Amino acid sequence: MIEIWCKEKYRDQTSKSYQLSNTKIIDMLEKLYRKKINISNVIINSEKGSGSYLKINNNNKIDYIIFSSNTENGRNSYIAQRISTVLSSIFSEIGEITPNNINVYLFDNENDNIYNDYQMDKYRLLKTFGIKILNSKKDILLFNSVDDWILWRKKLEKKNNQSSYIYDSISENKYILFGKTFGANGKESILISLALSRVSNREFEIIPIEDNNETKFNMTDINLLDFYGIKYHKDYRKFDEKEITEKTKTARKQYIYKSNLFDKFNEKCCYLCDCKISSLIVASHIHRVTDIDNSSMTIEEKIKQTTSKDNGFWLCSNHDKMFESGILGFDTEGYLISNIDKFIPNKEYILKNTFRKKIEESHLNEDTLFYLSKHIERNFSDTDKIIRVA
């Protein structure tokens, strides 16, 4: 005997949500078990609540079938947009999620419109996560790696003449997923995270991006991320979307660089004067992007250097200009330095407005020293004129 539990609104023929007739349930079961099922061998329990899925007990083996919306406009979009909510419902019930006993059933599966590029992207993510789609009429390939998905999305972007609102990049041996947080965008961010974390050969983390004034994911989604060990930044990053999706020939990946500075310094304030006026703070490089771009390094090595958290500081616009022009810098022991010819005319202003005179030990490492040596080489070639600012 097969016992099923589902929400009563999907069984109530007077409800707008009605879509689970006996015939439809039998079709779901036959697709799941790949054999004929007689309705007389099925017990259907209806219960209050929400959640577009069936819980099935067949000889003490539990399976779940998630199904899509029954409305024309929402048909199968539910699968992409609400998958994390359904997974969270299952998680709260049993305390874990095992993808290999979770299945998806597509309504109107003979309609070619549900196999467009957008939908196929979501079906492939589901399969990559480990969820089976029971009744697709087309073959669905899983993604073998994060890079595999990135290449696929780039093809979609080129084909549709638009950039993905969510983008992945490699930084310091990890993948960072910058994900919008609002509504359907937020749900897609979670689905991408769950799927790609399964095939990632690097550390994987997700950073929430402000979206329609929404700055974080909901707790049910965060619980899923925690369960699967996906690092989640609780403080959101505010970026211009163009900054994330722009395509340039330079190794500058400013959105990754800014994120890495957040990780190192925890807050966005000037390292030299503690100014916290956000509009005045810039992500300042120690070793200039221009010099890195003009080097003979590979593009991968260039990106590694331009995005390194150890290649810069948060600085206010004034200190950024002073650092850039060589009025101020740090020596290889981390002490604040200046060129005496530039310091004397500006001494009063510098001393009045510059509070930090040495890099904190926790912020100083071999990589930082390397970048500082490049800054010194460019700005302080006349070593006889270097003075420490005290």
C-alpha positions as CSV (number, residue, x, y, z in Angstrom):
1,M,0.0,0.0,0.0
2,I,1.3,3.5,-0.9
3,E,0.4,6.3,1.4
4,I,0.5,9.9,0.3
5,W,0.2,13.3,2.1
6,C,-0.6,16.5,0.2
7,K,-2.1,19.9,1.0
8,E,-5.9,19.9,0.8
9,K,-6.1,23.0,-1.4
10,Y,-4.6,21.0,-4.3
11,R,-7.3,18.3,-3.9
12,D,-10.2,20.7,-3.4
13,Q,-12.0,21.0,-6.7
14,T,-13.6,24.2,-5.7
15,S,-10.2,25.8,-5.0
16,K,-8.3,27.9,-7.6
17,S,-5.3,25.8,-6.6
18,Y,-6.9,22.5,-7.5
19,Q,-4.6,20.4,-9.7
20,L,-4.2,17.0,-8.0
21,S,-6.9,14.7,-9.4
22,N,-6.6,11.0,-8.8
23,T,-5.5,10.6,-12.4
24,K,-2.7,13.1,-12.0
25,I,-1.5,11.5,-8.8
26,I,-1.4,8.1,-10.4
27,D,0.6,9.5,-13.3
28,M,3.1,11.0,-10.8
29,L,3.4,7.7,-9.0
30,E,3.8,5.7,-12.2
31,K,6.6,8.0,-13.4
32,L,8.3,7.7,-10.0
33,Y,8.1,3.9,-9.7
34,R,8.1,3.1,-13.4
35,K,5.2,0.7,-13.2
36,K,1.5,0.6,-13.3
37,I,-0.2,1.8,-10.1
38,N,-3.9,1.0,-9.2
39,I,-5.7,3.8,-7.3
40,S,-7.1,1.1,-4.9
41,N,-3.6,0.6,-3.6
42,V,-3.1,4.3,-2.8
43,I,-4.2,6.1,0.4
44,I,-4.4,9.9,-0.1
45,N,-4.3,12.1,3.0
46,S,-5.1,15.8,2.7
47,E,-3.8,18.2,5.3
48,K,-3.9,22.0,5.8
49,G,-1.0,24.2,5.0
50,S,1.1,25.2,2.0
51,G,3.7,23.4,0.1
52,S,3.5,22.1,-3.5
53,Y,4.7,18.7,-3.0
54,L,3.6,15.1,-2.2
55,K,5.1,13.1,0.6
56,I,5.0,9.4,-0.3
57,N,5.5,6.3,1.9
58,N,6.0,3.1,0.0
59,N,7.0,0.2,2.2
60,N,8.7,2.7,4.6
61,K,10.7,4.3,1.9
62,I,9.9,8.1,1.8
63,D,10.0,10.0,-1.4
64,Y,8.8,13.5,-2.3
65,I,7.4,14.9,-5.6
66,I,7.5,18.7,-6.1
67,F,5.0,19.9,-8.7
68,S,4.6,23.1,-10.5
69,S,1.8,25.7,-10.7
70,N,-1.4,25.0,-12.4
71,T,-1.8,28.5,-13.9
72,E,-0.8,29.3,-17.4
73,N,1.4,32.2,-16.4
74,G,3.1,30.4,-13.5
75,R,3.4,27.0,-15.0
76,N,6.8,25.5,-14.1
77,S,8.2,28.9,-13.1
78,Y,7.4,27.6,-9.6
79,I,10.1,25.0,-9.9
80,A,12.8,27.6,-10.3
81,Q,11.5,30.3,-8.1
82,R,10.1,28.4,-5.1
83,I,12.3,25.3,-4.9
84,S,14.2,26.5,-1.9
85,T,10.9,27.1,0.0
86,V,9.7,23.6,-0.7
87,L,13.1,22.1,0.3
88,S,13.0,24.2,3.5
89,S,9.5,22.7,4.3
90,I,10.9,19.2,3.9
91,F,14.0,20.1,5.9
92,S,11.9,21.5,8.8
93,E,9.9,18.2,8.8
94,I,12.7,15.7,8.7
95,G,15.8,17.7,9.7
96,E,17.7,16.9,6.6
97,I,17.5,17.0,2.8
98,T,18.5,14.0,0.7
99,P,18.2,15.1,-3.0
100,N,18.1,11.5,-4.3
101,N,14.6,11.0,-2.8
102,I,13.2,14.3,-4.1
103,N,11.6,14.5,-7.5
104,V,10.0,17.1,-9.8
105,Y,6.9,16.7,-11.9
106,L,6.3,19.1,-14.7
107,F,2.8,20.1,-15.7
108,D,2.1,20.4,-19.4
109,N,5.3,18.6,-20.2
110,E,4.5,18.2,-23.9
111,N,4.5,22.0,-24.4
112,D,7.8,23.1,-26.0
113,N,7.6,26.4,-24.2
114,I,8.6,24.8,-20.9
115,Y,11.9,23.8,-22.4
116,N,13.2,27.2,-23.3
117,D,16.7,28.3,-22.4
118,Y,15.6,29.8,-19.1
119,Q,13.7,26.7,-18.0
120,M,16.4,24.3,-19.1
121,D,18.9,26.2,-17.1
122,K,16.8,25.6,-14.0
123,Y,16.2,21.9,-14.8
124,R,19.9,21.4,-15.3
125,L,20.6,23.0,-11.9
126,L,18.0,20.7,-10.2
127,K,19.6,17.7,-11.8
128,T,23.1,18.9,-10.7
129,F,21.8,19.2,-7.2
130,G,20.6,15.6,-7.3
131,I,16.9,16.1,-7.9
132,K,15.2,13.9,-10.6
133,I,12.7,15.3,-13.1
134,L,10.2,12.6,-13.7
135,N,8.5,13.5,-16.9
136,S,10.7,15.7,-19.1
137,K,10.4,14.8,-22.7
138,K,13.9,16.2,-23.3
139,D,17.2,15.0,-22.1
140,I,18.5,17.1,-19.2
141,L,22.3,17.2,-18.7
142,L,23.7,18.1,-15.3
143,F,26.6,20.6,-14.9
144,N,29.9,18.9,-14.4
145,S,31.6,21.8,-12.7
146,V,31.1,25.5,-11.9
147,D,33.1,26.4,-15.0
148,D,30.7,24.3,-17.0
149,W,27.8,26.4,-15.8
150,I,29.6,29.7,-16.3
151,L,30.3,28.8,-20.0
152,W,26.6,27.8,-20.4
153,R,25.4,31.0,-18.9
154,K,27.7,33.1,-21.1
155,K,26.2,31.4,-24.1
156,L,22.7,32.3,-22.9
157,E,23.7,35.9,-22.2
158,K,25.2,36.2,-25.8
159,K,22.1,34.5,-27.3
160,N,19.6,36.7,-25.4
161,N,21.8,39.8,-25.7
162,Q,21.7,40.4,-21.9
163,S,23.9,39.8,-18.9
164,S,23.0,37.5,-16.1
165,Y,21.9,39.4,-13.0
166,I,24.0,36.9,-11.1
167,Y,27.6,36.1,-11.9
168,D,30.4,33.9,-10.7
169,S,34.1,34.6,-10.5
170,I,37.2,32.9,-9.2
171,S,39.1,34.7,-6.5
172,E,41.9,33.4,-4.4
173,N,41.0,29.8,-5.0
174,K,37.3,30.1,-4.3
175,Y,34.1,30.8,-6.1
176,I,32.1,33.8,-5.1
177,L,28.4,34.0,-6.2
178,F,27.0,37.5,-6.1
179,G,23.3,36.9,-5.7
180,K,20.3,39.2,-5.8
181,T,18.0,38.7,-2.8
182,F,14.5,39.9,-3.8
183,G,11.7,37.6,-4.7
184,A,12.3,35.2,-7.6
185,N,15.8,36.5,-8.1
186,G,16.6,35.5,-4.5
187,K,15.2,32.0,-5.0
188,E,17.2,31.5,-8.1
189,S,20.4,32.6,-6.2
190,I,19.7,29.9,-3.6
191,L,19.1,27.2,-6.3
192,I,22.3,28.1,-8.1
193,S,24.2,28.0,-4.8
194,L,22.9,24.6,-3.8
195,A,23.6,23.1,-7.2
196,L,27.0,24.5,-7.9
197,S,28.3,23.8,-4.4
198,R,27.8,20.1,-5.2
199,V,30.3,20.3,-8.1
200,S,32.7,23.0,-6.9
201,N,36.3,22.0,-6.5
202,R,37.0,25.2,-4.6
203,E,35.6,26.9,-1.6
204,F,32.1,28.2,-2.4
205,E,30.4,31.2,-0.9
206,I,27.5,33.5,-1.7
207,I,27.3,37.2,-1.1
208,P,23.9,38.9,-1.1
209,I,23.5,41.9,-3.4
210,E,20.9,44.6,-2.6
211,D,17.8,44.1,-4.7
212,N,14.7,46.4,-4.5
213,N,15.9,47.5,-1.0
214,E,16.1,43.8,0.1
215,T,19.5,43.1,1.5
216,K,19.4,39.5,2.8
217,F,17.9,36.1,2.1
218,N,15.1,34.8,4.3
219,M,15.9,32.5,7.2
220,T,14.5,29.4,5.6
221,D,17.0,29.8,2.7
222,I,19.8,30.7,5.1
223,N,19.1,27.4,7.0
224,L,19.5,25.5,3.7
225,L,22.8,27.2,3.0
226,D,24.0,26.4,6.5
227,F,23.0,22.7,6.2
228,Y,25.0,22.3,3.0
229,G,28.0,24.2,4.3
230,I,27.7,27.1,1.9
231,K,29.4,30.2,3.3
232,Y,27.0,33.0,3.5
233,H,27.9,36.6,4.1
234,K,25.4,38.1,6.5
235,D,26.5,41.7,5.6
236,Y,25.3,42.5,2.2
237,R,27.4,44.2,-0.5
238,K,26.0,47.2,-2.3
239,F,27.3,47.2,-5.9
240,D,26.2,48.8,-9.1
241,E,24.9,45.9,-11.3
242,K,26.9,47.3,-14.3
243,E,30.0,46.8,-12.1
244,I,29.3,43.1,-11.8
245,T,28.2,42.3,-15.3
246,E,30.5,44.7,-17.3
247,K,32.8,43.0,-19.8
248,T,36.2,44.7,-20.0
249,K,39.7,43.9,-21.4
250,T,41.3,44.8,-18.1
251,A,42.1,42.5,-15.2
252,R,40.1,44.9,-12.9
253,K,37.3,43.0,-11.2
254,Q,36.4,45.7,-8.8
255,Y,33.3,44.0,-7.3
256,I,35.4,41.0,-6.3
257,Y,38.2,43.3,-5.0
258,K,35.7,45.2,-2.9
259,S,34.3,42.1,-1.5
260,N,37.7,40.8,-0.5
261,L,38.5,44.2,1.2
262,F,35.2,43.7,3.2
263,D,36.5,40.3,4.3
264,K,39.8,41.6,5.5
265,F,38.9,44.9,7.1
266,N,35.3,44.1,8.1
267,E,34.0,47.6,7.6
268,K,34.2,50.3,4.9
269,C,36.2,53.2,6.5
270,C,39.4,55.0,5.6
271,Y,42.4,53.0,6.9
272,L,44.4,56.2,7.6
273,C,41.7,58.6,9.1
274,D,38.7,56.4,10.1
275,C,36.4,58.4,7.8
276,K,33.2,56.4,7.5
277,I,31.3,58.5,4.9
278,S,30.6,55.8,2.4
279,S,30.4,58.0,-0.6
280,L,34.0,59.3,0.1
281,I,35.6,55.8,0.6
282,V,37.3,54.1,-2.3
283,A,38.9,50.7,-2.8
284,S,42.5,51.8,-3.2
285,H,45.1,49.5,-4.7
286,I,48.7,49.4,-3.4
287,H,50.1,47.9,-6.6
288,R,48.2,49.7,-9.4
289,V,45.9,47.9,-11.8
290,T,47.4,49.8,-14.7
291,D,50.9,48.3,-13.9
292,I,49.4,44.9,-13.4
293,D,47.6,45.1,-16.7
294,N,50.8,46.1,-18.5
295,S,52.8,43.3,-17.1
296,S,53.6,40.0,-18.9
297,M,51.7,37.9,-16.4
298,T,48.8,35.6,-17.5
299,I,45.3,37.0,-17.2
300,E,44.6,34.6,-14.3
301,E,47.6,35.9,-12.4
302,K,46.7,39.5,-13.2
303,I,43.1,38.9,-11.8
304,K,44.6,37.3,-8.7
305,Q,46.6,40.4,-8.0
306,T,44.0,43.0,-8.8
307,T,41.4,41.3,-6.6
308,S,43.7,40.3,-3.7
309,K,42.5,41.6,-0.4
310,D,46.2,42.1,0.5
311,N,46.7,44.6,-2.4
312,G,44.9,47.5,-0.9
313,F,43.0,49.5,1.7
314,W,39.8,51.3,2.1
315,L,40.9,55.0,1.8
316,C,39.0,58.3,1.8
317,S,39.3,60.3,-1.5
318,N,42.0,62.6,0.0
319,H,44.2,59.8,1.3
320,D,43.6,57.8,-1.9
321,K,45.1,60.7,-3.9
322,M,48.0,61.1,-1.4
323,F,48.7,57.3,-1.6
324,E,48.5,57.3,-5.4
325,S,50.9,60.2,-5.8
326,G,53.4,59.1,-3.3
327,I,52.8,61.7,-0.7
328,L,52.1,58.8,1.7
329,G,52.9,55.1,1.6
330,F,54.1,52.3,3.9
331,D,57.5,50.8,4.1
332,T,58.1,47.0,4.2
333,E,57.9,47.0,8.0
334,G,54.4,48.6,7.8
335,Y,55.3,52.1,9.0
336,L,53.8,55.1,7.3
337,I,56.3,57.0,5.2
338,S,56.5,60.0,3.0
339,N,59.0,61.8,0.6
340,I,60.4,64.7,2.6
341,D,60.0,67.0,-0.4
342,K,56.3,66.2,-0.5
343,F,55.8,65.9,3.3
344,I,57.2,69.3,4.4
345,P,54.7,71.5,2.4
346,N,51.8,69.3,3.6
347,K,53.0,68.4,7.1
348,E,50.3,70.2,9.1
349,Y,47.4,68.8,7.0
350,I,48.9,65.2,7.0
351,L,49.5,65.1,10.8
352,K,46.1,66.6,11.6
353,N,44.2,64.2,9.4
354,T,46.2,61.0,9.4
355,F,45.8,58.9,12.6
356,R,47.2,55.5,11.7
357,K,51.0,55.4,11.5
358,K,51.5,51.7,11.1
359,I,49.8,48.8,9.5
360,E,48.3,46.4,12.0
361,E,50.2,43.1,12.4
362,S,47.1,41.1,11.5
363,H,46.9,43.0,8.2
364,L,50.5,42.5,7.3
365,N,51.7,39.4,5.5
366,E,54.0,38.3,2.7
367,D,51.6,39.3,-0.1
368,T,51.0,42.7,1.4
369,L,54.8,43.2,1.6
370,F,55.1,42.2,-2.0
371,Y,52.6,44.8,-3.1
372,L,54.1,47.5,-0.8
373,S,57.5,46.8,-2.5
374,K,55.9,47.6,-5.8
375,H,54.4,50.8,-4.4
376,I,57.7,51.9,-3.0
377,E,59.5,51.1,-6.2
378,R,57.2,53.4,-8.1
379,N,56.9,56.3,-5.7
380,F,59.9,56.2,-3.4
381,S,62.9,55.4,-5.7
382,D,65.0,58.1,-4.0
383,T,65.5,56.2,-0.7
384,D,67.5,59.1,0.8
385,K,64.3,61.2,0.9
386,I,62.1,58.6,2.6
387,I,61.0,59.6,6.1
388,R,58.7,57.9,8.6
389,V,55.6,59.9,9.5
390,A,55.4,60.0,13.3
